[in-house]
Amino acid sequence: MNTNKTYRRKSLLNQHIRKMTLTSIFLVVSIILTRFMSPYLPLFGSNSFRIGFGTIPIMLTSVVCGPFYGAICGFFADLFGALLFPSGPYLFYFGISSLLQGVFPFFVMKFLNMNKINKYILYGILSLLSLSLISVFLFKYDHFNVGKNEFYLSMRDKLLIFFGFVLIFIVLFFVIYFISRQTEKKSYLYNRSTVFNNYIVVLFNEIIILVILGSLWKQICYSIPYVICLFTASVLMVPNVIVKGIVLNILSALMSFQEGKLTGKEYIHNKIVSNQLILKRVCN
């Protein structure tokens, strides 16, 4: 019994050491990506919008190590990054968003793995939520300013924008599905559900944290109207989801390969199953 307890304690200690090591590595990577590879967009007269990949290591920490380590990675990546490479006064609100970037992915991935259909349900919910937020902007504003330029929206323009976003979400779904399918075919390191799920995790974080919460922080910190922030963040969200999803899948595959989750036998089994499916399709 004492031997078993000692073994369990050592095993738990090794797990914590591994998670702390990974968290530290991802924290440093997040700071580098955020501060050096994430350009600001000077919209509305301030550096209030940013395109970057600093959130990817935080999400990966959450999925691999759990929400506790993900929250630590997210919060301290934002805090240390702001202290070491300041671009203005430190804004605590964005630290909260960064912390949540490390909490949500773990629970979202857990929900997605419960049932194969959950990823489609969640994609539909997130799409409807985004379209609802965009509708609020279109309903409330007939004109808005971007810098010194003023834009007017007729009813025709509003309808074109709304249905344009509907089309974007439909196309985005098929793009994600196509990428997931092709990736699974070409590499044994990937599983179609895992690839699709990673995209849903990115989409969830983009909409809930960067679009909804981020727009609230921008209104508080920069006095930009909330619905305008919602609309701008929604536009930037689409390319972000595609690019971040690709990077997250690559990093996830490398982690799986390094940890030896796919052994030689599993690789052979995956290829046999894949070939059997192909034969069935040909025969049918």
Beta strands, then each sheet from edge to edge (+ up, - down):
strand 1: 40-41
strand 2: 49-50
strand 3: 143-146
strand 4: 149-152
sheet 1: 1+ 2-
sheet 2: 3+ 4-
end
